Structure formats: structure tokens, C-alpha cells
Amino acid sequence: MLTKEVLSQRFSTFAENECKGSSELYQFLALEIAQDDDLLELCTNTLNGQPVPNLLFGAVHYLLLRGNEHKLKDFYPSIVG
């Protein structure tokens, strides 16, 4: 199981290496998640080898596409057009 410290670093690295210049939304969210103990705790339930930031963002996007109401949906072009 990954520790919150390791996960925090993964989200920070994801923000810098994967999102910078391509997704301001995911870059912002990844940096915020890297500092959020509750979300990092949730992410400790992933399996070894899983790309945790991708998995979390994919799950959130999926739930929003299914119609779950959350203020985040306003920032997803695939939902609001």
C-alpha cells in the first residue's frame, strides 16, 4: 500500500510533468490533492502499479458524466460543452 507521502509526491509530479501546459484544471487539482490528507487517504486504497492520479481523475470524470451533481462539472468541457 502506498503511503500518503508517496501519493502526495506522485500528484505533484503528475501536475508538473503531465498537466503543465496541457490541462490547467488537472494541474490545479493535482497540486491541491497533493496537500489534502483525506483525498490522499482515499487513494491509499489503490493497487500497486496503478497510475493513481489518472485513476482518480478518470473516476471523477466518469461519475460526472453519469450525472452526479458536483460543482466540478462546470469545469469539464465534455460535460458543459
C-alpha positions as CSV (number, residue, x, y, z in Angstrom):
1,M,0.0,0.0,0.0
2,L,1.3,3.4,-0.9
3,T,1.8,6.0,1.8
4,K,0.2,9.4,1.7
5,E,3.6,11.0,1.4
6,V,4.4,8.9,-1.7
7,L,1.0,9.7,-3.2
8,S,1.4,13.4,-2.5
9,Q,4.7,13.3,-4.5
10,R,3.0,11.4,-7.3
11,F,0.3,14.0,-7.6
12,S,2.8,16.8,-7.5
13,T,4.9,15.1,-10.2
14,F,1.8,14.4,-12.3
15,A,0.9,18.1,-12.1
16,E,4.3,19.2,-13.2
17,N,5.2,16.5,-15.8
18,E,1.8,15.5,-17.3
19,C,-0.5,18.5,-16.8
20,K,1.6,21.6,-17.1
21,G,0.9,23.2,-20.4
22,S,-1.9,20.8,-21.3
23,S,-4.5,20.8,-18.6
24,E,-4.8,23.7,-16.2
25,L,-7.7,22.0,-14.5
26,Y,-5.8,18.8,-13.7
27,Q,-2.7,20.6,-12.8
28,F,-4.6,22.7,-10.3
29,L,-6.5,19.8,-8.9
30,A,-3.4,17.5,-8.7
31,L,-1.5,20.2,-6.7
32,E,-4.5,20.6,-4.4
33,I,-4.9,16.8,-3.9
34,A,-1.2,16.6,-3.1
35,Q,-1.9,18.6,0.1
36,D,-5.3,17.1,1.0
37,D,-4.9,14.3,3.6
38,D,-8.5,13.0,3.1
39,L,-8.1,12.5,-0.6
40,L,-4.6,11.1,-0.2
41,E,-6.1,8.6,2.3
42,L,-8.7,7.6,-0.2
43,C,-6.0,7.0,-2.8
44,T,-4.1,4.6,-0.5
45,N,-6.8,2.0,-1.5
46,T,-5.3,1.6,-5.0
47,L,-3.3,-1.4,-6.1
48,N,0.4,-1.3,-6.6
49,G,1.3,-0.2,-10.1
50,Q,-1.9,1.7,-10.8
51,P,-1.4,5.3,-12.1
52,V,-3.2,6.9,-9.1
53,P,-3.8,10.4,-10.5
54,N,-5.1,9.1,-13.8
55,L,-7.3,6.6,-11.9
56,L,-8.8,9.3,-9.6
57,F,-9.4,11.8,-12.4
58,G,-10.9,9.2,-14.6
59,A,-13.3,8.1,-11.8
60,V,-14.4,11.6,-11.1
61,H,-14.9,12.3,-14.8
62,Y,-16.9,9.1,-15.1
63,L,-19.2,10.0,-12.2
64,L,-19.8,13.5,-13.5
65,L,-20.6,12.1,-17.0
66,R,-23.1,9.7,-15.4
67,G,-25.0,12.7,-14.0
68,N,-23.6,13.0,-10.4
69,E,-24.1,16.6,-9.3
70,H,-21.0,18.4,-8.2
71,K,-19.6,21.9,-8.8
72,L,-16.6,20.4,-10.6
73,K,-18.8,19.5,-13.6
74,D,-18.8,23.2,-14.6
75,F,-15.1,22.9,-15.5
76,Y,-15.3,19.8,-17.7
77,P,-15.8,20.8,-21.4
78,S,-17.1,17.3,-22.2
79,I,-20.0,18.0,-19.8
80,V,-20.8,21.7,-20.3
81,G,-19.9,22.0,-23.9
